[in-house]
Amino acid sequence: MKVLHLIKSLGRGGAEMLLQETLKKHDKQAFEFHYIYFLPWKNQMVEGLQQQGGIVKNIPAKNNFYIVLKINEVIRYIRDNKIDLVHCHLPWAGFAGRYIHKRTGIPVIYSEHNKQERYHWITKYINKYSFNFQTKAIAVSADVAESIRKNIHPRIPVQTILNGVNVDFFVRNPAAGLETRKANGIAPDCIFIGTIAVFRFQKRLKEWIDVFKKMHQQFPSIRGCIVGDGILNPEIRAYLKEQGMEDAIIMPGLQTNVLPWLSAMDIFMMTSEFEGLPVALLEAMSMECAVVCTDAGGIKEVIRDQEDGFMVPLQQWTTLEQPLTKLLQHPEMIREYGAKARQRVIHSFSLQSMVQQTELLYKSILP
């Protein structure tokens, strides 16, 4: 069975990372996987997909509008390569896939990674208008599924398949962590608080800096890092300088390989305003980072407060200081909660389970 994944970019985002990690687990005797992406400068996942046997093609488009203009090229690719099924990710690739479905009749699945309430009103409207012009939809969390039901009232089936993490790949490597610390001037015994994010407003990275700054005033020896990049990069860097935190918080930019950074982190902190079911969180948990986060979106389905990590109401993000203080005052708890976090994803958020459910869905759609 030939499956084409259609996605806006192959930069290092959550949905993009999942494509690379799921390909490692898919049954390549039963499936052949193709990938089309549109933004040529966001290509960090291309090499990893190709190494795992994925067939990757870029159809260049400079923005969302131009993606729609590339539909005929995608249809030609589908016909030339005898694609059986198209699996779309994120709204603009979803819009293109639905139009392709109407033009060709080829089965199209769309994975929804976010809540409808959080989209720009234009995106939200087009998503609602076109949502039923496809075969089936996947919601990455129960929270996302409820948002689809409430805002779209879909007539097509919507199946919840929880995001997963490759626990065999995301394994803590103390030596790599120490090397990363050494390269960045971080002492081996320093408590290192980090996050990995695309620099968008919903990640609330200024608030992340505010929380860290407050903790740094109480515990001057701690250090932090914000790994990633995005449209708000200049604004976040300017704010970091304005707050006088440049010497305390590292911003290494986009990292295709995040394993050394997660191995270096002791605590993974998220201040998000909204999420679907964040892949970066699952990766950090698999790497035995203690988690301190807001209860945004699907995070509530992952973290059980004070059992697998610590979680506060998203509008009360300043109260993240409380569990952080507890961990910093009792460092032995950091390793304890890191171990609990890994056990949580092993038992409930296995990538293998996600892949098996997805493959069964593919087979159920095709005769």
Summary of the structure (lengths in Angstrom):
residues: 367
radius of gyration: 20.5
end to end distance: 10.8
largest distance: 62.7
contacts: 1292
relative contact order: 0.12
helix: 48%
strand: 17%
